[in-house]
Amino acid sequence: MQSEALLFSILVGGIGLVLGVILMIIAGRLGISRAKSIAKNTIEESNIKADSIIRQATLDGKQQVYELKLQAEKEIKESKAALQVAENKLMRREDTLNLRDETLISKEKQIDEKNRQATNKLANLEKLEVELQTKIDKQIEVLEKVANMSAAEAKSELMDLVEKKSQKEIAVFLRDQEEEASAKAADKAKNIIAQAIQRYSQEEVLERTISVVALPSEDMKGRIIGREGRNIHAIEQLTGVDLIIDDTPDIITISCFDPIRREIARLSLETLMRDGRIQPGRIEEVVNKVTSEMEENIMKIGDEAVFKLGIGKIDREIIRLIGRLRFRYSYGQNVLQHSIEVATFAGIMAAELGLNQTLAKRAGLLHDIGKALDFEQEGTHIELGAKIAKKHKENPVVINAIESHHGEVPTIGIIPQLVIAADTLSAARPGARYESMEGYINRLEQLETIANSFEGVERTYAIQAGREIRVMILPDKVDDVGMIKIAHDIREKIENELTYPGQIKVTLIRETRVNEIAK
Protein backbone atom coordinates (compact mmCIF):
# COMPACT_ATOMS: atom_id res chain seq x y z
CA MET A 1 0.00 0.00 0.00
CA GLN A 2 2.83 2.27 0.84
CA SER A 3 4.49 1.58 -2.50
CA GLU A 4 1.26 2.32 -4.31
CA ALA A 5 0.85 5.54 -2.45
CA LEU A 6 4.41 6.47 -3.31
CA LEU A 7 3.90 5.69 -6.96
CA PHE A 8 0.70 7.71 -6.90
CA SER A 9 2.44 10.67 -5.43
CA ILE A 10 5.18 10.46 -7.98
CA LEU A 11 2.66 10.19 -10.75
CA VAL A 12 0.68 13.16 -9.46
CA GLY A 13 3.89 15.17 -9.12
CA GLY A 14 4.96 14.36 -12.70
CA ILE A 15 1.56 15.26 -14.01
CA GLY A 16 1.72 18.57 -12.12
CA LEU A 17 5.18 19.21 -13.49
CA VAL A 18 4.06 18.53 -17.04
CA LEU A 19 1.03 20.74 -16.58
CA GLY A 20 3.25 23.56 -15.20
CA VAL A 21 5.59 23.31 -18.17
CA ILE A 22 2.63 23.40 -20.54
CA LEU A 23 1.16 26.38 -18.73
CA MET A 24 4.51 28.19 -18.90
CA ILE A 25 4.78 27.57 -22.63
CA ILE A 26 1.26 28.89 -23.16
CA ALA A 27 1.93 31.94 -21.03
CA GLY A 28 5.17 32.66 -22.94
CA ARG A 29 3.39 32.50 -26.23
CA LEU A 30 0.68 34.78 -24.99
CA GLY A 31 3.38 37.32 -23.80
CA ILE A 32 5.12 37.24 -27.16
CA SER A 33 1.87 37.87 -28.93
CA ARG A 34 1.07 40.78 -26.63
CA ALA A 35 4.59 42.25 -27.13
CA LYS A 36 4.17 41.97 -30.84
CA SER A 37 0.84 43.75 -30.59
CA ILE A 38 2.38 46.56 -28.49
CA ALA A 39 5.32 46.89 -30.86
CA LYS A 40 2.96 47.04 -33.80
CA ASN A 41 0.90 49.75 -32.15
CA THR A 42 4.11 51.74 -31.33
CA ILE A 43 5.31 51.48 -34.91
CA GLU A 44 1.95 52.66 -36.22
CA GLU A 45 1.93 55.63 -33.81
CA SER A 46 5.51 56.49 -34.81
CA ASN A 47 4.57 56.39 -38.47
CA ILE A 48 1.61 58.69 -37.79
CA LYS A 49 3.81 61.16 -35.88
CA ALA A 50 6.47 61.03 -38.59
CA ASP A 51 3.87 61.77 -41.25
CA SER A 52 2.62 64.68 -39.15
CA ILE A 53 6.13 66.07 -38.69
CA ILE A 54 6.85 65.73 -42.39
CA ARG A 55 3.62 67.51 -43.27
CA GLN A 56 4.39 70.32 -40.79
CA ALA A 57 7.97 70.66 -42.06
CA THR A 58 6.65 70.81 -45.63
CA LEU A 59 4.20 73.56 -44.65
CA ASP A 60 6.94 75.53 -42.79
CA GLY A 61 9.28 75.24 -45.75
CA LYS A 62 6.61 76.47 -48.14
CA GLN A 63 5.88 79.39 -45.77
CA GLN A 64 9.57 80.35 -45.60
CA VAL A 65 9.90 80.07 -49.35
CA TYR A 66 6.89 82.35 -49.74
CA GLU A 67 8.28 84.91 -47.30
CA LEU A 68 11.70 84.87 -48.98
CA LYS A 69 9.99 85.35 -52.31
CA LEU A 70 8.08 88.37 -50.97
CA GLN A 71 11.28 89.84 -49.46
CA ALA A 72 13.17 89.36 -52.73
CA GLU A 73 10.35 90.99 -54.71
CA LYS A 74 10.35 93.95 -52.25
CA GLU A 75 14.12 94.43 -52.53
CA ILE A 76 13.92 94.24 -56.31
CA LYS A 77 11.22 96.94 -56.30
CA GLU A 78 13.28 99.17 -53.99
CA SER A 79 16.38 98.71 -56.15
CA LYS A 80 14.43 99.59 -59.25
CA ALA A 81 13.05 102.70 -57.53
CA ALA A 82 16.53 103.78 -56.41
CA LEU A 83 17.88 103.20 -59.88
CA GLN A 84 15.03 105.26 -61.30
CA VAL A 85 15.78 108.14 -58.88
CA ALA A 86 19.50 108.03 -59.71
CA GLU A 87 18.67 107.95 -63.39
CA ASN A 88 16.40 110.98 -62.99
CA LYS A 89 19.15 112.87 -61.11
CA LEU A 90 21.66 112.05 -63.82
CA MET A 91 19.25 113.25 -66.48
CA ARG A 92 18.64 116.52 -64.58
CA ARG A 93 22.39 116.99 -64.06
CA GLU A 94 22.97 116.35 -67.73
CA ASP A 95 20.37 118.99 -68.59
CA THR A 96 22.05 121.43 -66.17
CA LEU A 97 25.49 120.78 -67.66
CA ASN A 98 24.10 121.31 -71.15
CA LEU A 99 22.60 124.62 -70.01
CA ARG A 100 25.90 125.66 -68.43
CA ASP A 101 27.76 124.80 -71.62
CA GLU A 102 25.39 126.97 -73.59
CA THR A 103 25.79 129.81 -71.06
CA LEU A 104 29.58 129.53 -71.11
CA ILE A 105 29.63 129.58 -74.88
CA SER A 106 27.45 132.68 -74.83
CA LYS A 107 29.68 134.40 -72.25
CA GLU A 108 32.81 133.51 -74.20
CA LYS A 109 31.28 135.20 -77.25
CA GLN A 110 30.45 138.26 -75.14
CA ILE A 111 33.98 138.37 -73.71
CA ASP A 112 35.49 138.11 -77.16
CA GLU A 113 33.30 140.98 -78.31
CA LYS A 114 34.26 143.11 -75.29
CA ASN A 115 37.96 142.35 -75.86
CA ARG A 116 37.62 143.47 -79.43
CA GLN A 117 35.87 146.67 -78.35
CA ALA A 118 38.50 147.31 -75.63
CA THR A 119 41.29 146.85 -78.16
CA ASN A 120 39.66 149.36 -80.48
CA LYS A 121 39.15 151.83 -77.60
CA LEU A 122 42.76 151.40 -76.46
CA ALA A 123 43.99 152.17 -79.95
CA ASN A 124 41.78 155.26 -80.05
CA LEU A 125 43.02 156.34 -76.58
CA GLU A 126 46.64 156.03 -77.64
CA LYS A 127 45.88 158.16 -80.66
CA LEU A 128 44.08 160.74 -78.51
CA GLU A 129 46.93 160.69 -75.96
CA VAL A 130 49.43 161.58 -78.67
CA GLU A 131 47.21 164.41 -79.88
CA LEU A 132 46.63 165.65 -76.30
CA GLN A 133 50.35 165.61 -75.47
CA THR A 134 51.03 167.63 -78.61
CA LYS A 135 48.44 170.20 -77.56
CA ILE A 136 49.84 170.29 -73.99
CA ASP A 137 53.36 170.92 -75.27
CA LYS A 138 52.07 173.80 -77.40
CA GLN A 139 50.15 175.24 -74.43
CA ILE A 140 53.24 174.97 -72.19
CA GLU A 141 55.26 176.94 -74.75
CA VAL A 142 52.58 179.60 -74.82
CA LEU A 143 52.39 179.75 -71.00
CA GLU A 144 56.16 179.98 -70.63
CA LYS A 145 56.18 182.97 -73.00
CA VAL A 146 53.30 184.66 -71.18
CA ALA A 147 54.45 183.95 -67.57
CA ASN A 148 58.18 184.27 -68.13
CA MET A 149 58.59 181.00 -66.09
CA SER A 150 60.02 177.66 -67.15
CA ALA A 151 58.13 174.39 -66.76
CA ALA A 152 60.49 173.25 -63.98
CA GLU A 153 59.88 176.45 -61.98
CA ALA A 154 56.15 176.18 -62.45
CA LYS A 155 56.28 172.55 -61.39
CA SER A 156 58.25 173.41 -58.25
CA GLU A 157 55.79 176.12 -57.27
CA LEU A 158 52.88 173.80 -57.92
CA MET A 159 54.47 171.05 -55.80
CA ASP A 160 54.89 173.49 -52.90
CA LEU A 161 51.24 174.40 -53.08
CA VAL A 162 50.23 170.73 -53.31
CA GLU A 163 52.48 169.84 -50.35
CA LYS A 164 50.94 172.52 -48.14
CA LYS A 165 47.47 171.48 -49.17
CA SER A 166 48.32 167.79 -48.66
CA GLN A 167 49.62 168.39 -45.14
CA LYS A 168 46.36 170.05 -44.25
CA GLU A 169 44.34 167.26 -45.87
CA ILE A 170 46.45 164.61 -44.10
CA ALA A 171 45.90 166.28 -40.74
CA VAL A 172 42.16 166.49 -41.42
CA PHE A 173 42.17 162.87 -42.54
CA LEU A 174 44.00 161.78 -39.36
CA ARG A 175 41.50 163.64 -37.23
CA ASP A 176 38.53 162.13 -39.08
CA GLN A 177 40.01 158.64 -38.88
CA GLU A 178 40.71 158.99 -35.18
CA GLU A 179 37.19 160.19 -34.51
CA GLU A 180 35.69 157.38 -36.57
CA ALA A 181 37.90 154.73 -34.96
CA SER A 182 37.15 156.10 -31.51
CA ALA A 183 33.42 156.07 -32.20
CA LYS A 184 33.52 152.46 -33.33
CA ALA A 185 35.97 151.06 -30.80
CA ALA A 186 35.29 153.05 -27.64
CA ASP A 187 32.02 151.36 -26.70
CA LYS A 188 33.31 147.86 -27.46
CA ALA A 189 36.60 148.39 -25.63
CA LYS A 190 34.92 149.98 -22.61
CA ASN A 191 32.42 147.15 -22.44
CA ILE A 192 35.11 144.44 -22.58
CA ILE A 193 37.35 146.17 -20.02
CA ALA A 194 34.40 146.87 -17.72
CA GLN A 195 33.34 143.24 -17.81
CA ALA A 196 36.92 142.14 -17.11
CA ILE A 197 37.15 144.45 -14.09
CA GLN A 198 33.74 143.42 -12.77
CA ARG A 199 34.48 139.72 -13.05
CA TYR A 200 37.87 140.12 -11.36
CA SER A 201 36.39 141.30 -8.09
CA GLN A 202 39.02 140.15 -5.59
CA GLU A 203 40.23 142.36 -2.76
CA GLU A 204 43.22 144.50 -3.70
CA VAL A 205 45.99 144.70 -1.08
CA LEU A 206 49.03 146.90 -1.67
CA GLU A 207 52.20 145.22 -0.36
CA ARG A 208 55.56 146.88 0.20
CA THR A 209 59.00 145.42 0.43
CA ILE A 210 59.73 144.35 4.01
CA SER A 211 63.12 145.79 4.88
CA VAL A 212 62.96 145.96 8.69
CA VAL A 213 62.47 143.43 11.50
CA ALA A 214 60.80 144.54 14.73
CA LEU A 215 62.63 143.56 17.93
CA PRO A 216 60.83 142.56 21.15
CA SER A 217 63.25 144.66 23.19
CA GLU A 218 66.38 146.80 22.87
CA ASP A 219 68.45 144.06 24.56
CA MET A 220 67.82 141.79 21.55
CA LYS A 221 70.15 143.92 19.42
CA GLY A 222 73.11 142.94 21.57
CA ARG A 223 72.19 139.25 21.44
CA ILE A 224 71.90 139.40 17.65
CA ILE A 225 75.28 141.12 17.37
CA GLY A 226 76.89 138.61 19.74
CA ARG A 227 80.31 138.63 21.29
CA GLU A 228 82.75 140.44 18.98
CA GLY A 229 80.01 140.43 16.31
CA ARG A 230 80.08 136.64 15.80
CA ASN A 231 76.31 136.24 15.53
CA ILE A 232 75.67 139.09 13.10
CA HIS A 233 78.62 138.00 10.92
CA ALA A 234 77.26 134.43 10.85
CA ILE A 235 73.80 135.66 9.79
CA GLU A 236 75.21 137.90 7.06
CA GLN A 237 77.55 135.20 5.74
CA LEU A 238 74.88 132.48 5.67
CA THR A 239 72.06 134.61 4.19
CA GLY A 240 74.06 136.99 1.98
CA VAL A 241 72.41 140.14 3.37
CA ASP A 242 73.59 143.19 5.29
CA LEU A 243 72.09 143.81 8.73
CA ILE A 244 72.01 147.51 9.62
CA ILE A 245 71.76 148.12 13.36
CA ASP A 246 71.66 151.83 14.21
CA ASP A 247 70.16 154.05 16.87
CA THR A 248 66.61 153.46 15.67
CA PRO A 249 64.88 151.74 18.59
CA ASP A 250 63.53 148.19 18.40
CA ILE A 251 64.22 147.53 14.69
CA ILE A 252 66.92 146.01 12.48
CA THR A 253 67.14 146.91 8.79
CA ILE A 254 67.83 144.17 6.25
CA SER A 255 69.59 145.32 3.08
CA CYS A 256 69.93 143.05 0.02
CA PHE A 257 69.12 143.35 -3.69
CA ASP A 258 67.94 139.69 -3.78
CA PRO A 259 64.37 139.50 -2.38
CA ILE A 260 64.64 135.75 -1.74
CA ARG A 261 67.73 136.10 0.44
CA ARG A 262 66.18 139.08 2.18
CA GLU A 263 63.08 137.01 2.99
CA ILE A 264 65.20 134.09 4.24
CA ALA A 265 67.10 136.49 6.53
CA ARG A 266 63.86 137.97 7.86
CA LEU A 267 62.30 134.59 8.63
CA SER A 268 65.55 133.33 10.18
CA LEU A 269 65.79 136.36 12.50
CA GLU A 270 62.19 135.98 13.59
CA THR A 271 62.71 132.25 14.29
CA LEU A 272 65.90 132.93 16.29
CA MET A 273 64.19 135.64 18.36
CA ARG A 274 61.27 133.35 19.17
CA ASP A 275 63.60 130.48 20.04
CA GLY A 276 65.91 132.65 22.15
CA ARG A 277 69.05 130.63 21.34
CA ILE A 278 71.24 132.89 19.21
CA GLN A 279 74.69 131.49 18.54
CA PRO A 280 76.56 130.55 15.32
CA GLY A 281 75.71 126.84 15.41
CA ARG A 282 72.01 127.50 15.97
CA ILE A 283 72.02 130.28 13.36
CA GLU A 284 73.35 127.90 10.69
CA GLU A 285 70.75 125.27 11.61
CA VAL A 286 67.89 127.79 11.43
CA VAL A 287 69.07 129.35 8.16
CA ASN A 288 69.38 125.93 6.49
CA LYS A 289 65.92 124.94 7.68
CA VAL A 290 64.34 128.23 6.54
CA THR A 291 66.11 127.95 3.15
CA SER A 292 64.71 124.44 2.64
CA GLU A 293 61.23 125.55 3.68
CA MET A 294 61.52 128.57 1.38
CA GLU A 295 62.15 126.35 -1.66
CA GLU A 296 59.11 124.24 -0.77
CA ASN A 297 57.05 127.38 -0.22
CA ILE A 298 58.13 128.82 -3.58
CA MET A 299 57.00 125.65 -5.41
CA LYS A 300 53.73 125.68 -3.47
CA ILE A 301 53.08 129.33 -4.38
CA GLY A 302 53.79 128.61 -8.06
CA ASP A 303 51.50 125.56 -8.07
CA GLU A 304 48.70 127.53 -6.44
CA ALA A 305 48.96 130.33 -9.01
CA VAL A 306 48.85 127.90 -11.94
CA PHE A 307 45.98 125.92 -10.41
CA LYS A 308 44.02 129.10 -9.64
CA LEU A 309 44.21 130.25 -13.26
CA GLY A 310 43.59 126.78 -14.72
CA ILE A 311 46.13 127.05 -17.54
CA GLY A 312 47.19 123.42 -17.74
CA LYS A 313 50.59 121.80 -17.34
CA ILE A 314 53.70 124.00 -16.95
CA ASP A 315 57.32 122.94 -16.59
CA ARG A 316 58.43 122.64 -12.95
CA GLU A 317 61.30 125.07 -13.47
CA ILE A 318 58.87 127.74 -14.70
CA ILE A 319 56.58 127.03 -11.72
CA ARG A 320 59.55 127.67 -9.42
CA LEU A 321 60.20 131.00 -11.15
CA ILE A 322 56.51 131.91 -10.80
CA GLY A 323 56.77 131.24 -7.06
CA ARG A 324 59.87 133.48 -6.84
CA LEU A 325 57.83 136.38 -8.26
CA ARG A 326 55.94 136.42 -4.95
CA PHE A 327 58.99 138.09 -3.37
CA ARG A 328 59.70 140.49 -6.27
CA TYR A 329 58.28 144.01 -6.41
CA SER A 330 58.13 146.59 -9.22
CA TYR A 331 57.26 150.17 -8.29
CA GLY A 332 55.99 148.72 -5.00
CA GLN A 333 53.59 146.32 -6.77
CA ASN A 334 53.97 142.60 -6.08
CA VAL A 335 54.97 141.03 -9.41
CA LEU A 336 53.19 137.71 -8.83
CA GLN A 337 49.93 139.44 -7.92
CA HIS A 338 50.38 141.72 -10.93
CA SER A 339 50.98 138.71 -13.22
CA ILE A 340 47.86 136.95 -11.91
CA GLU A 341 45.83 140.12 -12.50
CA VAL A 342 47.16 140.44 -16.06
CA ALA A 343 46.38 136.75 -16.74
CA THR A 344 42.85 137.15 -15.39
CA PHE A 345 42.11 140.33 -17.33
CA ALA A 346 43.59 138.92 -20.56
CA GLY A 347 41.62 135.69 -20.17
CA ILE A 348 38.33 137.52 -19.63
CA MET A 349 38.87 139.82 -22.61
CA ALA A 350 39.90 136.85 -24.79
CA ALA A 351 36.70 135.03 -23.82
CA GLU A 352 34.64 138.11 -24.74
CA LEU A 353 36.33 138.19 -28.17
CA GLY A 354 35.98 134.44 -28.77
CA LEU A 355 39.73 133.75 -28.54
CA ASN A 356 41.72 131.05 -26.72
CA GLN A 357 41.15 131.98 -23.06
CA THR A 358 43.67 129.49 -21.65
CA LEU A 359 46.44 130.70 -23.98
CA ALA A 360 45.70 134.33 -23.07
CA LYS A 361 45.93 133.50 -19.34
CA ARG A 362 49.20 131.66 -19.89
CA ALA A 363 50.69 134.61 -21.78
CA GLY A 364 49.51 137.04 -19.09
CA LEU A 365 50.96 134.99 -16.25
CA LEU A 366 54.37 134.56 -17.92
CA HIS A 367 54.75 138.05 -19.43
CA ASP A 368 56.99 139.21 -16.52
CA ILE A 369 58.61 135.83 -15.74
CA GLY A 370 62.06 137.34 -16.46
CA LYS A 371 61.73 139.46 -13.31
CA ALA A 372 62.36 136.30 -11.28
CA LEU A 373 65.96 136.36 -12.56
CA ASP A 374 66.80 139.93 -13.60
CA PHE A 375 68.40 140.71 -10.21
CA GLU A 376 70.90 137.87 -10.55
CA GLN A 377 71.52 137.55 -14.32
CA GLU A 378 72.54 139.98 -17.05
CA GLY A 379 69.82 141.25 -19.36
CA THR A 380 66.40 142.89 -19.16
CA HIS A 381 63.43 140.99 -17.80
CA ILE A 382 62.03 140.84 -21.36
CA GLU A 383 65.20 139.19 -22.74
CA LEU A 384 65.42 136.77 -19.82
CA GLY A 385 61.69 135.94 -19.99
CA ALA A 386 61.79 135.23 -23.73
CA LYS A 387 64.89 133.08 -23.26
CA ILE A 388 63.16 131.03 -20.53
CA ALA A 389 59.99 130.59 -22.62
CA LYS A 390 61.96 129.47 -25.69
CA LYS A 391 64.06 127.08 -23.60
CA HIS A 392 60.93 125.34 -22.28
CA LYS A 393 59.24 125.38 -25.73
CA GLU A 394 56.33 127.64 -24.82
CA ASN A 395 53.72 128.60 -27.44
CA PRO A 396 54.98 131.26 -29.93
CA VAL A 397 52.07 133.49 -28.88
CA VAL A 398 53.33 133.40 -25.27
CA ILE A 399 56.88 134.21 -26.40
CA ASN A 400 55.64 137.14 -28.52
CA ALA A 401 53.57 138.45 -25.60
CA ILE A 402 56.69 138.43 -23.40
CA GLU A 403 58.80 140.19 -26.04
CA SER A 404 56.20 142.78 -27.08
CA HIS A 405 54.44 143.81 -23.85
CA HIS A 406 56.65 146.93 -23.60
CA GLY A 407 56.48 147.72 -27.33
CA GLU A 408 60.04 146.65 -28.14
CA VAL A 409 58.86 143.97 -30.60
CA PRO A 410 55.75 144.12 -32.85
CA THR A 411 52.81 142.03 -31.66
CA ILE A 412 51.69 138.97 -33.61
CA GLY A 413 47.96 138.41 -33.34
CA ILE A 414 45.42 139.75 -30.85
CA ILE A 415 46.38 137.88 -27.66
CA PRO A 416 49.71 139.76 -27.16
CA GLN A 417 47.76 143.01 -27.59
CA LEU A 418 45.32 141.85 -24.90
CA VAL A 419 48.29 141.17 -22.61
CA ILE A 420 49.55 144.73 -23.20
CA ALA A 421 46.09 146.13 -22.37
CA ALA A 422 45.81 143.95 -19.26
CA ASP A 423 49.32 144.92 -18.16
CA THR A 424 48.43 148.61 -18.44
CA LEU A 425 45.13 148.03 -16.66
CA SER A 426 46.79 146.27 -13.72
CA ALA A 427 49.62 148.80 -13.42
CA ALA A 428 47.49 151.92 -13.83
CA ARG A 429 44.79 151.22 -11.24
CA PRO A 430 44.93 153.66 -8.31
CA GLY A 431 47.40 152.59 -5.62
CA ALA A 432 48.92 149.79 -7.65
CA ARG A 433 52.39 151.30 -7.90
CA TYR A 434 54.54 154.00 -6.40
CA GLU A 435 57.88 155.55 -7.30
CA SER A 436 60.46 157.63 -5.49
CA MET A 437 59.98 161.40 -5.21
CA GLU A 438 63.15 162.04 -7.20
CA GLY A 439 62.10 159.74 -10.04
CA TYR A 440 58.62 161.25 -10.02
CA ILE A 441 59.93 164.83 -10.33
CA ASN A 442 62.39 163.83 -13.07
CA ARG A 443 59.59 162.21 -15.04
CA LEU A 444 57.44 165.34 -14.85
CA GLU A 445 60.35 167.53 -15.95
CA GLN A 446 61.13 165.23 -18.89
CA LEU A 447 57.48 165.32 -20.00
CA GLU A 448 57.43 169.11 -20.02
CA THR A 449 60.83 169.29 -21.77
CA ILE A 450 59.70 166.95 -24.56
CA ALA A 451 56.53 168.93 -25.25
CA ASN A 452 58.33 172.30 -25.11
CA SER A 453 60.86 171.13 -27.72
CA PHE A 454 58.29 171.42 -30.52
CA GLU A 455 57.93 174.61 -32.55
CA GLY A 456 54.74 176.49 -31.84
CA VAL A 457 54.48 175.33 -28.20
CA GLU A 458 54.24 178.21 -25.72
CA ARG A 459 54.42 176.28 -22.43
CA THR A 460 53.55 172.86 -20.99
CA TYR A 461 52.08 171.67 -17.69
CA ALA A 462 52.33 168.08 -16.36
CA ILE A 463 49.21 167.27 -14.31
CA GLN A 464 47.37 164.27 -12.87
CA ALA A 465 50.56 162.94 -11.25
CA GLY A 466 52.27 162.87 -14.62
CA ARG A 467 49.48 160.93 -16.36
CA GLU A 468 48.48 163.94 -18.49
CA ILE A 469 50.25 166.95 -20.00
CA ARG A 470 48.53 170.18 -21.08
CA VAL A 471 50.32 171.88 -23.97
CA MET A 472 49.57 175.55 -24.71
CA ILE A 473 49.92 176.33 -28.44
CA LEU A 474 50.81 179.71 -29.98
CA PRO A 475 47.72 180.52 -32.07
CA ASP A 476 49.57 182.67 -34.62
CA LYS A 477 52.05 179.91 -35.48
CA VAL A 478 49.91 176.76 -35.42
CA ASP A 479 46.35 176.38 -36.69
CA ASP A 480 43.74 173.91 -35.44
CA VAL A 481 44.64 171.32 -38.06
CA GLY A 482 48.38 171.54 -37.33
CA MET A 483 47.70 170.76 -33.67
CA ILE A 484 46.79 167.22 -34.64
CA LYS A 485 50.22 166.55 -36.12
CA ILE A 486 51.99 168.09 -33.09
CA ALA A 487 49.93 165.91 -30.73
CA HIS A 488 50.95 162.79 -32.67
CA ASP A 489 54.62 163.81 -32.65
CA ILE A 490 54.62 164.51 -28.89
CA ARG A 491 52.99 161.18 -28.17
CA GLU A 492 55.54 159.28 -30.27
CA LYS A 493 58.47 161.08 -28.65
CA ILE A 494 57.19 160.30 -25.16
CA GLU A 495 56.74 156.61 -26.05
CA ASN A 496 60.25 156.39 -27.52
CA GLU A 497 62.19 158.33 -24.86
CA LEU A 498 60.44 157.74 -21.51
CA THR A 499 59.76 154.72 -19.30
CA TYR A 500 56.61 155.12 -17.21
CA PRO A 501 53.84 153.03 -15.66
CA GLY A 502 50.38 153.13 -17.23
CA GLN A 503 49.64 155.69 -19.95
CA ILE A 504 49.98 159.45 -20.47
CA LYS A 505 47.31 161.66 -22.05
CA VAL A 506 48.48 164.51 -24.33
CA THR A 507 46.11 167.52 -24.52
CA LEU A 508 46.80 170.55 -26.74
CA ILE A 509 45.06 173.92 -26.15
CA ARG A 510 44.96 176.77 -28.67
CA GLU A 511 43.36 180.04 -27.65
CA THR A 512 43.09 183.32 -29.55
CA ARG A 513 42.25 186.52 -27.67
CA VAL A 514 41.37 189.85 -29.24
CA ASN A 515 41.31 193.00 -27.07
CA GLU A 516 39.97 196.42 -28.00
CA ILE A 517 39.71 199.53 -25.81
CA ALA A 518 36.86 201.92 -26.34
CA LYS A 519 37.62 205.55 -25.48
Helices and strands as residue ranges (DSSP letters): H 2-147, H 151-199, E 212-214, H 219-225, G 227-229, H 230-239, E 242-244, E 251-255, H 259-275, H 280-309, H 316-324, G 325-327, E 329-330, E 333-334, H 335-352, H 357-366, G 369-372, H 381-391, H 396-404, H 415-428, H 437-452, E 457-463, G 464-466, E 468-473, H 480-497, E 505-510
